[in-house]
Amino acid sequence: MKKYLLSTLFLLVCLLSNGQDNVDSLVAIGIQYHENGAYDLAIEKYEEALEVSPKSPLANYEIALTYMYSQQYEKALEHCDVVLEQKEEYILETYITKGSCLDYLGDTKASVKLFKKAVKKFGDHYLLYYNLGYDYYKMREDEKAEEALISAINLSPGHASSHLLLGFLKADQQKKTQSLLCLHYFLFLEPDSDRSVAAYDLLMEQFGGNVTSDDKEITIYIDESDKNSPFSAADLMISMLEASKNLEENEGKTDEEMFIENTASFFTVLGELKKDKNKGLWWDFYTPLFYAISQSDYMDAYCYYISMGGNQNAGGWVQDNQDKMKAFIKWLEDPAE
């Protein structure tokens, strides 16, 4: 009898193991379909996996994600709840998927509530703060959005989306210097993508604002309400740099040459304005890097590199100057050398 029970137990373990292997295999195929944009085929494979293991956290999470991408948000929520009720694996990822679906369905307040709950559960995580920031941005709660996005950046400085969204937020607030710093860093991380084009266009637009000119005079508009801001001097410098394009000494210079010169001046001014009393992301994170670049031999490499998405000439320059780009990368790894 004991031998029979052991044999039965061994058979059951084998069946369970084979079933899990089958679930994993089906989900893996589904993921490949998803990555290729074949969402219907992906869902079919996930459903096959769920027939084997209806409560599988992996299969439920992946099908929820694919339902979200295919804009079937209600179905995505159903599978998210299956994962969350089990409190096992893929919990963080599922919170993010569920919160995003709630937002897409128009219930942004519920999305915020869910992300705040997730922060309490998991502690600080950059994706939770980024999604919180995105929700607050949509709700036009700018102060909360900025706080959340800065938290995301502090936790994961390489998360390009957080820099980009903060750049758009500060542009909406007409905080030109802060917005430019965010956009510069985003383009530093992601210079050549679909998003890079919009970021580059906004950067160039802000670099040329507050200035009008005709044949006789140049007019610079100053926001007096913001004159006590630690960024007011930098904002004024931006306008002056744009106005300088009309000076006789700059005639004949290409747009790329002017961009390099003006960006170097902008970074230099920020570095010189940095004081002990000026703290936070703008002064302690962005400014030291950009000031160091402005004082290096690689200002041209930097400017062409971040311009690749929005300037057709920039990509050619980068290709033709690979040695300089390699030297720039090496310098970034150890600026003290």
C-alpha positions in Angstrom: 0.0 0.0 0.0 2.8 2.4 0.9 4.6 1.7 -2.3 1.4 2.3 -4.3 0.9 5.7 -2.5 4.5 6.7 -3.3 4.0 5.8 -6.9 0.8 7.8 -7.1 2.5 10.8 -5.5 5.4 10.6 -7.9 3.0 10.4 -10.9 1.1 13.5 -9.5 4.3 15.5 -9.1 5.3 14.6 -12.7 1.9 15.6 -14.0 2.0 18.9 -12.2 5.6 19.6 -13.4 4.7 18.8 -17.0 1.6 21.0 -16.7 3.7 23.9 -15.5 6.2 23.3 -18.3 3.3 23.3 -20.8 2.0 26.6 -19.3 5.4 28.2 -19.5 5.8 27.1 -23.1 2.4 28.4 -24.2 3.0 31.7 -22.4 6.5 32.0 -24.1 4.8 31.6 -27.5 2.2 34.1 -26.5 4.9 36.6 -25.5 6.5 36.3 -28.9 3.2 37.0 -30.6 2.7 40.0 -28.4 6.1 41.4 -29.2 5.3 41.1 -32.9 2.0 42.9 -32.5 -0.1 39.8 -33.1 -2.3 40.3 -30.0 -5.1 38.0 -31.0 -2.7 35.1 -31.5 -1.0 35.9 -28.2 -4.4 35.8 -26.4 -5.2 32.4 -27.9 -2.0 31.0 -26.5 -2.5 32.5 -23.0 -6.1 31.1 -23.0 -4.6 27.7 -23.8 -2.3 28.1 -20.8 -5.2 29.1 -18.6 -7.1 26.0 -19.5 -4.2 24.0 -18.0 -3.7 26.3 -15.0 -6.6 28.9 -14.6 -4.9 30.6 -11.6 -1.4 30.9 -13.1 -0.1 34.3 -12.1 2.2 34.3 -15.2 -0.5 33.5 -17.7 -3.0 35.9 -16.1 -0.5 38.7 -16.0 0.6 38.3 -19.6 -3.0 38.1 -20.9 -3.9 41.2 -18.9 -1.0 43.0 -20.5 -1.9 42.0 -24.0 -5.6 42.9 -23.4 -4.3 46.3 -22.3 -2.2 46.8 -25.4 -5.2 45.7 -27.5 -7.4 48.3 -25.7 -9.6 45.7 -24.1 -9.2 47.2 -20.7 -12.2 45.6 -18.9 -10.9 42.1 -19.8 -7.4 43.2 -18.6 -8.8 44.2 -15.2 -10.4 40.8 -14.7 -7.1 39.0 -15.1 -5.3 41.6 -13.1 -7.6 40.8 -10.2 -6.9 37.1 -10.4 -3.2 37.8 -10.0 -3.7 40.3 -7.1 -6.0 38.0 -5.2 -3.4 35.3 -5.0 -0.7 37.6 -3.6 2.1 35.5 -5.1 4.1 36.5 -8.2 3.9 39.4 -10.7 2.1 41.6 -8.1 4.1 44.9 -8.8 3.8 44.5 -12.6 0.1 43.8 -12.2 -0.5 46.9 -10.1 1.0 48.9 -12.9 -1.1 47.3 -15.6 -4.3 47.6 -13.6 -3.6 51.3 -12.7 -2.9 52.0 -16.4 -6.1 50.3 -17.5 -8.2 52.3 -14.9 -6.6 55.5 -16.3 -7.4 54.5 -19.9 -11.0 53.8 -18.9 -11.2 57.4 -17.6 -11.1 56.6 -13.9 -7.8 58.4 -13.2 -8.7 59.0 -9.5 -9.0 55.2 -9.0 -5.7 54.8 -10.8 -4.0 57.2 -8.4 -5.5 55.4 -5.4 -4.2 52.1 -6.6 -0.7 53.4 -7.2 -0.6 55.0 -3.8 -1.7 51.7 -2.3 1.1 49.9 -4.3 3.7 52.4 -2.9 2.6 51.6 0.6 2.9 47.9 -0.2 6.2 47.8 -2.1 7.9 50.9 -0.9 9.7 53.3 -3.3 9.7 52.1 -6.9 10.4 54.4 -9.8 7.6 52.9 -12.1 5.0 53.5 -9.4 6.1 57.1 -9.0 6.3 57.6 -12.7 2.7 56.4 -13.2 1.5 58.4 -10.3 3.2 61.5 -11.9 1.6 60.7 -15.2 -1.9 60.5 -13.6 -1.4 63.7 -11.7 -0.1 65.4 -14.9 -3.3 64.4 -16.7 -5.3 65.8 -13.7 -3.3 69.0 -13.8 -2.2 68.6 -10.2 1.2 69.9 -11.2 2.8 70.1 -7.8 2.0 66.4 -7.0 3.1 65.4 -10.5 6.4 67.1 -10.2 7.0 65.6 -6.7 6.2 62.1 -8.0 8.4 62.4 -11.2 11.4 63.7 -9.2 11.0 60.7 -6.9 11.0 58.4 -9.9 14.2 60.1 -11.3 15.9 60.0 -7.9 15.2 56.2 -7.7 16.1 55.5 -11.4 18.1 58.3 -13.1 18.2 56.4 -16.3 14.4 56.2 -16.7 14.0 58.4 -19.8 10.2 58.7 -19.6 10.3 60.5 -16.2 12.7 63.1 -17.6 10.6 63.6 -20.7 7.3 64.0 -18.8 8.9 66.4 -16.3 10.2 68.4 -19.2 6.7 68.7 -20.7 5.3 69.6 -17.3 7.8 72.4 -16.8 7.2 73.6 -20.3 3.5 73.8 -19.6 4.3 76.0 -16.6 6.6 78.1 -18.7 9.6 77.2 -16.6 12.0 77.3 -19.5 15.3 76.5 -17.8 13.9 73.5 -15.8 12.2 72.2 -18.9 15.3 72.5 -21.0 17.4 70.6 -18.5 14.9 67.7 -18.4 14.7 67.6 -22.2 18.5 67.7 -22.6 18.8 64.7 -20.2 16.1 62.8 -22.0 17.8 63.3 -25.3 21.1 62.3 -23.7 19.5 59.0 -22.8 17.3 58.6 -25.9 18.6 60.6 -28.8 17.1 58.8 -31.8 13.5 57.6 -31.3 10.0 58.7 -32.3 9.8 60.5 -28.9 13.1 62.2 -29.5 11.7 64.2 -32.4 9.0 65.8 -30.2 11.5 66.4 -27.4 14.0 68.0 -29.7 11.3 70.2 -31.3 10.2 71.4 -27.9 13.8 72.1 -26.8 14.5 74.2 -29.9 11.1 76.0 -29.6 11.9 77.0 -26.0 15.4 78.0 -26.8 14.0 80.6 -29.2 11.1 82.0 -27.2 10.5 85.5 -25.7 12.3 87.2 -28.6 11.1 89.2 -31.5 13.2 91.1 -34.0 13.0 93.2 -37.1 15.6 95.1 -39.1 16.0 97.8 -36.6 15.7 96.3 -33.1 15.5 93.1 -31.0 12.9 92.9 -28.2 13.2 90.5 -25.3 10.2 89.8 -23.1 10.8 89.3 -19.4 8.4 87.7 -16.9 8.6 90.1 -14.0 6.6 87.8 -11.7 9.4 85.2 -11.8 12.3 87.6 -11.3 13.2 86.2 -7.9 13.5 82.6 -9.2 17.0 81.1 -9.0 16.5 80.4 -12.7 15.6 83.9 -13.8 19.1 84.8 -14.8 19.3 81.6 -16.9 15.9 82.4 -18.5 17.2 85.8 -19.5 20.4 84.3 -20.9 18.4 82.0 -23.1 16.6 84.9 -24.6 19.8 86.8 -25.1 21.4 83.8 -26.8 18.6 83.6 -29.2 18.8 87.3 -29.9 22.6 86.9 -30.5 21.9 85.0 -33.7 21.1 88.4 -35.4 24.5 89.9 -34.5 26.9 90.6 -37.3 29.6 88.4 -35.7 27.3 85.4 -36.1 26.4 85.9 -39.8 27.3 82.8 -41.8 27.3 80.4 -38.9 25.2 77.3 -39.4 22.2 76.4 -37.2 24.3 73.6 -35.8 27.2 75.9 -34.9 24.9 78.3 -33.2 23.2 75.5 -31.2 26.6 74.3 -30.0 27.7 77.8 -29.0 24.5 78.7 -27.3 24.1 75.4 -25.5 27.6 75.7 -24.1 26.9 79.2 -22.9 23.6 78.1 -21.3 25.3 75.2 -19.4 28.2 77.5 -18.4 25.8 80.1 -16.9 24.0 77.4 -15.0 27.2 76.1 -13.6 28.2 79.6 -12.5 24.8 80.2 -10.9 25.0 77.1 -8.8 25.3 78.1 -5.2 25.1 76.3 -1.9 21.5 77.6 -1.3 20.3 76.2 -4.7 19.5 72.6 -4.0 17.4 69.8 -5.6 17.2 68.0 -8.9 18.0 70.9 -11.1 21.2 72.0 -9.3 22.5 68.8 -7.8 21.7 66.4 -10.7 21.4 68.1 -14.1 23.6 71.2 -13.7 26.9 69.5 -12.6 26.8 67.1 -15.6 26.0 69.7 -18.2 28.4 72.3 -16.8 31.2 69.6 -17.0 30.3 68.9 -20.6 30.4 72.6 -21.4 33.9 72.8 -20.0 35.1 69.8 -21.9 36.3 69.3 -25.5 33.2 67.4 -26.4 30.5 70.0 -26.6 30.1 69.5 -30.3 29.9 65.7 -29.9 27.2 66.1 -27.2 25.1 68.5 -29.3 25.2 66.4 -32.4 24.5 63.3 -30.5 21.3 64.6 -28.8 20.1 66.1 -32.1 20.1 62.9 -34.1 16.3 62.5 -33.8 15.4 66.0 -34.9 18.3 67.1 -37.1 19.1 65.2 -40.3 22.7 66.6 -40.4 23.4 65.4 -36.8 23.3 61.7 -37.7 25.8 62.2 -40.5 28.1 64.1 -38.2 28.0 61.3 -35.6 28.8 58.7 -38.3 31.7 60.7 -39.7 33.2 61.4 -36.3 33.2 58.0 -34.6 36.6 58.5 -33.0 35.4 61.7 -31.3 32.2 60.0 -30.2 34.3 57.1 -28.6 36.5 59.7 -26.9 33.3 61.4 -25.6 32.0 58.2 -24.2 35.3 57.4 -22.6 35.3 60.9 -21.0 31.8 60.4 -19.7 33.0 57.2 -17.9 35.7 59.1 -16.2 35.6 63.0 -16.6 38.5 63.4 -14.3 41.0 61.8 -16.7 
